[in-house]
């Protein structure tokens, strides 16, 4: 059994070098396919990062009546963080609200002076709430409609921001859907092109396959060398795709970051280098072996 396996591997290796031009064509197409799929996956991660950045820009603020004690506010905060829809809650005391207000309007001396002439701090304490997703702010706002919160809450700015939140929710969902559709379509095209290229390489060996069948070779022995050949295509194609991807991201990443701050594809690539390479290798080997297996069946059944 082991001797048969070695013969199959040797046969696949020899066939790989014997058909250098066809092998080069198959590897080129597979490299392009792997590069495209990996790039699309990274772009999808980038899209996800953009969506998160968008969602991080929105929140709702719950303002408490000036007579509400800090203990009641913190109790409300503790109840709020138990909700599955809530990602984070920030407590802003009246003192902190005043400090932020002065910092924001530090160039408006008339306003600052008017504020200082007041006997007490007119600004209310608040809770700034961020949801897991933009579509969940409605549920959080409904949470505060409970009767027990009515005496202590002055207002919630959800209604003021509702249109903006709805718009951002629509945009984030659309971006995610478009990203997945593009990934699915282009990955499918890349696989199809690779399959047809490998099918051409097997077509050139159709007479050899028929002879092997005539002398009584098993299907496993007949298709084994082509599966090995397909795996070799995949391994080499993955290495080439990696060599193309590295300088491409090194060049493009700073330019993307200039337009989209907070996104660094090259850093993402470096941080996940081993995982990305193993993914490329797996895509290449599986794509090569499966394409070879499917393509050769036509001649085994003939």
N, C-alpha and C positions, 0 to 999 in steps of 0.2 A: 504493500500500500504506500509506504513512504517512498519507495523507488519510483512508483508511478507518479507520485506528487512531484518529485524532483524532475522527472522527465517532462512533465507538463510545464513546470516553471522554466526549465531550460528552453523548451520549445517556444514558449511565449516570449522569452528574452531574445531568442534568435529571430523570431518573426518581427519583433519590435525594431531590430537593427536592419533586417533585410528590407523592410518597407520604410526606409528613412523618410521619404517625401510624404507618404501618407501619414506616417507617425507624426511628422512635423505639423501637418495640417490639422490633425486631430488634437494635438497638444495646444496649438495656437487657439483653436476654437474653445477648448476646455479652459485655457488660461483666461480667455475673454469672459467666458461664462462665470468662472469662479470669481474673477475680479469684479464683474458686474453684480453678482449676488452679494459678495462681501461689502461692496460699496453701498449697495441699496440697504443692507442691514445697518451699516453705520449711519447712513442718511436717516433711516427710520429712528435710530437712537437720537440723532440730532433733532428730528422733528419732535420726539418725545420730550427732549430738553426744552425746546421752544414752548411746547404746550405747558410744561411745568412752570416756566418763567412767566407765561401769561397768567396762569392760575395764581402764581405768587403775588401778582400785582393787585389782586382784588381781595377784599374782605368785607365784612359788615361790622359796624360798631354799635354797641348797645350802651346807651347813655342812661345813667342812673340819677334819680332825683337827688338834689343836694342834701336832703335830710336822710338819705339812705346811709346806714353805717357800713364801714369797711367790712365788718364781719358778715353782713348780709350779702355784700358783693362777692366776697371770696367764697361763700357758701354756694352762691349761684354759679360761680366759676367752676367749683368742684363738681357740681351737677352737670354742667355743660360739657366738661371734658369726657364724661362717660358716654356721650353720644358717639356712635360709630361714624357719623358724618363729619365730625369735627377733627381737624388735623392739629390745630394749635389755638391757644387762647392767650392773649396778652392783657394783663391788668394795667390800666393807666389810672393812677390816682389823681386827685384834683391838683396836688402839688406838681406832679409830673406833667399833667395837661397844661398847667400854667407855664412851666418851664419850656415846653415844646412850643407853645403859642408865642412866647417872647422870642424864642430863637427863630421861628419862622417869620416873624414880623419885626425883626431887630432894626430894619432900615426905616420903619415907620414910627418915628419918635412920638408923633402926636397920639397914635394909638397906644403905645407903651405908657406914655405919661397919663393918659386917661384911665388906663387899667390900674395904675399904681395909686390913683386918687380914690379908688373904691375902697370901702371899709372891709370888704371880704372878697374872697376868690369866687368869681362868678362861673368858673368852668366846672363842669361835672366830671365825675369819675366815669370810666367806661371800660368795656371789654371789647378788644379787637379780635374778631373770630375769623379764622381761615378754615374753609371746608376742605375735605379730601378732593372733591371735584367741584367745578363751577356750578353744576346742576343741583347741588345739594344745599345751596344757601336758602332756598325756599323752605326746606324741612327744618333748618336751624331757626329761621324766623318764626315758623309755626310753634316751635318749642316755647318761645317766649309769650305766646298768646294764652298760656295757662293763667288762670285767675290769680294764683298766688304771686305771680310776678307783676301784676298790674299796679299795685301800690308803690312799688320801688323803682319801676322803669319809667323814664321820661319819654324816650323815643328810641327807635331803631332805624338806622339809615338804609335798611334793605329796600324799601319802596323807592327811595331816591336813586339807588344804584341798580334797581331791578333790570332796567333796560340794558345797561352796560353789562351786567352779569349774564343776562340771557344771550346777548350778542357774543360775548367771549366764550360762553358755553357752546354755542353753535359753531364758532370758528375752531375751537379745539377739537370738537368731534369731527368736523369736516377735514381738518388737517390729518387727523389719525386715519380716517377712512381712505383718503387719497393716497397717503403713504403706503398703506397695506395693499391697495389695488395696484399701484405702480410696482411695488415689490413682487406681487404675485404674477402680474403680466410679464414683466421683463425677465423674471427668473424662469418662467415657463418658456419664453422664447429662447433664452440661453440654453436651457436643457434640450429643447427641440433641435436647435442648430447642432449642438454637440452630438446628439443621438444620430442625426443624419450623416455627420462627418464620420463617425465610427462605423456606421453601416456601410459607407463607401469603402473603408479599409477592409472590412470583412468580405465585401462583395469581390474584391480583388483576389481573395483566397477561396472562392466558392468551389473551384475545381479540387483543391486540396482537401476540402471538407468532404466532398463526395467520394473521393478516393479512400479517405479514412473510413467512411461508412461502409464502402464496398468490401473492405478487408476485415470488417467486423469490429471496428473500434466502437466502444460505448459512447453514449452521448456525453458523459462526463469527460472522457478522454479527448473527444473532438472539440468540445467547447472550452475546456480548461485553459489551453494556451491563449485563447482570445480574451478570456476573463482576466488572466494574468497580464496580458498586454494592455487591457483597459485600465487595470489598476496602476500599471506603470505610467500610462498617460496621465492619470489623475494625480499621482505623486509629483511628477515633473511639472505638470500644469499648476499645481498648488504652490510650488516653489517659485515659479515664474510670476504667478499672480501676486505673491507676497513681495517679490522684488519690484514689481510695478507699483503696488499699493503704497509701499513705504515712502519712496520719494514723492509720490503724488500727494499724499497727505501732508508731508513735510512742507511742500510748496503751497498747497491750497489752504491749509489750516489757519495760518495767520491772516489770510485775506478774508476767510469766512468769519473769523473772530472779530475783524474790524467792522463788519456789518452786523454781526450778531454777537454782541458781548456775552461772555459767560459760556460760550461754546468752544471747545478745543478738541477737535477730532484727532489731532496728532497725539495729544496727551492721552485721550481715550484709547487710541490704538496701542501706544506704548504700555499703558497700564494693564491692558488685556492682551498683550502680544502672544503669549503662549496659547491662550484660549482661542484667539482669532486664527492662529496658524493651524491648530488642531481642527478647528471648524473647517477651514479651507481644505485641509488634507482629507477630512472625512467626506466633504462634498465631492472632492475630486475622485477619490477612490470609489465611493458608492456610485457616482455618476458614470465613471468609466466602466465599472464592472456590470452594473445594471444595463447600461446601453449595449454593451457587448453581448450580454446574456439574451436580451430581447432581440437584438439584430440577428444573432446566429441561429435562433430557433427556426427561422424561415427556411434555412438550408438544411437543418437537421430533420425537418418534417417533409422536405421535398422528396 
